[in-house]
Amino acid sequence: MAEEHKIQEAEIISTTPAPDASKEVQPEVLTAEAPKPEPSAEQPKEETKPQEPQVIIQKERDLSHYVGFALLTVLSIVFFFIPGIALVYLVSCLAAITAPVAWIFAAILSVIVWLIFKLKIKGFKKSFFWYIGLCALISIILVSLSVFTSYQVLSGIFALLIGGSN
C-alpha cells in the first residue's frame, strides 16, 4: 500500500517548471505540416524548385572508341618503356636484334632505370614523376633528332619493335 501511494505521488509531481507569469503562453495547434521558420531579414528567401528526375542518356560506344583506347594504351606502354627502347635501339645499331628480344630488353632496362630512380629518390610518387620526366626528355630528344636531322630515328625504332629491321 505504501508503494502504491508513493507511485501515485510520483505521478502527480511535475518535472516541468511552472510557466512564468510575465510570459504569455500560447497554445500550440498541432497540424500535419511541419512548422516553417519565418524568414529573417539577413537570409534571402530560397526558392524551391520541384525536382525533376534526371535522365542520363549513354551513347553506345562504337569501334572508334575501342580503337582509340587501344592506341592510347599502346602509346602509354611505349612511353613508359622509352628509356629502355632508346638503349636497345642504340645497341641494335651495332648488332642485329629481333623484335621480341628488343621488347624484352627494353622492358627489363626500363624497369632497371625506374628502380635506380626509386632507390635514389625517396618516395614512390616522387620517383615516378622523375621517371616520367626522363621519359618525356628522351621522347623530346628522339623527336628532335628525327625532325632536325636526316637520320630517321623514330622510323628505325618503329621498325625494330615490329620486326622490320635487320
BELNORQUI-V829839 format. One record per residue. N is the residue number from 1. RES is the residue in three letters. PHI is phi in degrees with one decimal (none if undefined). Layout:
N	RES	PHI
N	RES	PHI
This chain:
1	MET	none
2	ALA	-66.6
3	GLU	-68.3
4	GLU	-63.7
5	HIS	-64.7
6	LYS	-67.1
7	ILE	-66.6
8	GLN	-65.7
9	GLU	-66.4
10	ALA	-67.0
11	GLU	-72.7
12	ILE	-75.8
13	ILE	-69.6
14	SER	-99.3
15	THR	-92.6
16	THR	-85.7
17	PRO	-70.7
18	ALA	-68.9
19	PRO	-63.9
20	ASP	-72.9
21	ALA	-70.3
22	SER	-79.6
23	LYS	-93.9
24	GLU	-88.0
25	VAL	-95.9
26	GLN	-106.7
27	PRO	-70.7
28	GLU	-89.4
29	VAL	-101.7
30	LEU	-85.2
31	THR	-128.1
32	ALA	-76.8
33	GLU	-86.0
34	ALA	-74.8
35	PRO	-66.4
36	LYS	-97.2
37	PRO	-70.0
38	GLU	-75.9
39	PRO	-69.7
40	SER	-93.0
41	ALA	-70.4
42	GLU	-77.8
43	GLN	-95.2
44	PRO	-71.4
45	LYS	-75.3
46	GLU	-90.6
47	GLU	-90.9
48	THR	-98.3
49	LYS	-96.7
50	PRO	-65.8
51	GLN	-79.5
52	GLU	-96.4
53	PRO	-67.1
54	GLN	-85.3
55	VAL	-112.2
56	ILE	-106.4
57	ILE	-103.9
58	GLN	-107.0
59	LYS	-76.8
60	GLU	-72.9
61	ARG	-86.7
62	ASP	-102.1
63	LEU	-62.3
64	SER	-64.4
65	HIS	-63.5
66	TYR	-72.0
67	VAL	-66.6
68	GLY	-63.5
69	PHE	-64.6
70	ALA	-64.4
71	LEU	-64.2
72	LEU	-64.2
73	THR	-64.5
74	VAL	-63.6
75	LEU	-65.3
76	SER	-66.4
77	ILE	-65.3
78	VAL	-62.3
79	PHE	-63.0
80	PHE	-68.3
81	PHE	-95.4
82	ILE	-62.4
83	PRO	-63.5
84	GLY	-68.3
85	ILE	-63.0
86	ALA	-63.8
87	LEU	-66.2
88	VAL	-66.2
89	TYR	-65.5
90	LEU	-62.0
91	VAL	-68.6
92	SER	-68.7
93	CYS	-69.2
94	LEU	-91.3
95	ALA	-137.7
96	ALA	-73.8
97	ILE	-130.2
98	THR	-83.4
99	ALA	-62.9
100	PRO	-61.9
101	VAL	-65.2
102	ALA	-62.9
103	TRP	-64.7
104	ILE	-64.9
105	PHE	-67.5
106	ALA	-64.5
107	ALA	-66.7
108	ILE	-64.2
109	LEU	-65.2
110	SER	-66.2
111	VAL	-66.6
112	ILE	-64.5
113	VAL	-62.9
114	TRP	-64.3
115	LEU	-63.4
116	ILE	-62.3
117	PHE	-61.7
118	LYS	-65.5
119	LEU	-74.9
120	LYS	-79.8
121	ILE	-109.4
122	LYS	-75.5
123	GLY	101.0
124	PHE	-64.1
125	LYS	-64.5
126	LYS	-65.9
127	SER	-67.4
128	PHE	-65.5
129	PHE	-64.1
130	TRP	-65.0
131	TYR	-65.7
132	ILE	-63.5
133	GLY	-62.2
134	LEU	-63.3
135	CYS	-60.4
136	ALA	-65.4
137	LEU	-63.2
138	ILE	-65.0
139	SER	-63.0
140	ILE	-64.1
141	ILE	-63.7
142	LEU	-65.9
143	VAL	-67.3
144	SER	-66.4
145	LEU	-63.4
146	SER	-70.5
147	VAL	-79.9
148	PHE	-89.8
149	THR	-121.2
150	SER	-83.2
151	TYR	-81.4
152	GLN	-88.2
153	VAL	-71.2
154	LEU	-64.3
155	SER	-69.5
156	GLY	-66.4
157	ILE	-66.1
158	PHE	-61.2
159	ALA	-64.1
160	LEU	-62.9
161	LEU	-75.0
162	ILE	-98.0
163	GLY	90.9
164	GLY	-95.0
165	SER	-104.2
166	ASN	-90.3
